[in-house]
Amino acid sequence: MKLSVIGVGYLGAVHAASMAELGHEVIGLDVDARRIEQLSAGEAPFHEPGFAEILARGLASGRLHFTTDYADLADAEVHFLGLGTPQRADGFGADLSHLHAAVDSLAAVLPARDGAATLVVGKSTVPAGTARGLAESLERVDGVHLVWNPEFLREGFAVQDTLEPDRVVYGVRDPDAGGTEVEMLDAVYAQILEGGVQRLVMGFETAELVKVSANAFLATKISFINAMAELCEATGADVTDISRALGMDDRIGNKFLRSGVGFGGGCLPKDIRAFIASAEDLGAGQALGFLREVDAVNQRRRVRVVELAREMLGPLRGRRITVLGAAFKPDSDDVRDSPALEVASRLMASGAHVTVTDPEALANAERRIEGLVTEADASEALRGAELVLLLTEWREYRDLDPIATARLVAAPRIIDGRTVLTPRDWRAAGWEFRALGRPEAPVADHVPDPELALF
């Protein structure tokens, strides 16, 4: 089929290349001419495992193209909307201006299909009610149908999650009627559906709420275990034992139960805030009041890392601190709402000499924080440090040898902000070791459980 993807940022670019991987003819559009040039040249504008490979294959096959001109989309049968919906500058709500502008521009070229069945598919995370409003506008054009098809991508696994999703959700005007829109989207995802992936068809508003409620639930689970970490710090208990025990309960599950410095990125923080704002607009704000505390717990964890640094060093002014990690999570170069960078910024504001290292995200980090000192080589970044903070759990940081690392630093002190290191190994090598939610001298010093994955 001939497809277009409008908005080729992180979501849209991955989706476009993935659809070409499935054999479709795909054209991606963006108003950012520089990004279009990069993608057309086979240059991945962000770090995402597997993306560069499927981008190159799509371009080489001739099935994948990019443009800045909406006229080039006129003969596509299916148009995916992959526009960002960032938090508004004046509040918690989602900024839908990019989405509405794209729909208006697309609507201008849709009549070129001359009444032939055309499908517009929303992928963006939006407040409930958005799809129905867009459908009323788009369906004035003869032959045009709208489906809301939310994505459930994990950064670091986005290609896998697109090609091998755990479920596919269709939001339609009338979920009991089926119809052309369902048939067309089934044809797009034929290979995926033939693999046994479950397809769920529901109303527009339900599909919109499925996406944002999934993110809100995951954020709540993370903040819950971090709230338990706060209690552990007050009582001397060990949050890793609590996580292990909770994770063994199949009603709860072990994912998103690792305590630490909290969640970040371009989805969870802004999505739960937009969810709160949307509920308030609907007169149901009390239903989501608990999400304000979810957000507050997440923010407190970042402050707690700075407090721990002060406990270990005293006044921070002039002290040399190395931060391991800039991205909000490993296997990504995304620094949006990164806990690691917020901690680094707070330490800098306290007068500390901070050096940040990261395998992929330093360029983005430097653009985010003016005057940030970065070092790509982790060994060089560690050299002479009086305190080390592990704030993004890249494998190379999880696998650091405590004895060898001690030879690089000025003083062997470390804060494990992601609960991924084995305290006894670091303490045996002479390190003063602290971690969020763990006692300074635990009775049982457990090896971190790899099943307690955060993402």
Summary of the structure (lengths in Angstrom):
residues: 455
radius of gyration: 23.6
end to end distance: 33.3
largest distance: 74.5
contacts: 1591
relative contact order: 0.09
helix: 44%
strand: 14%
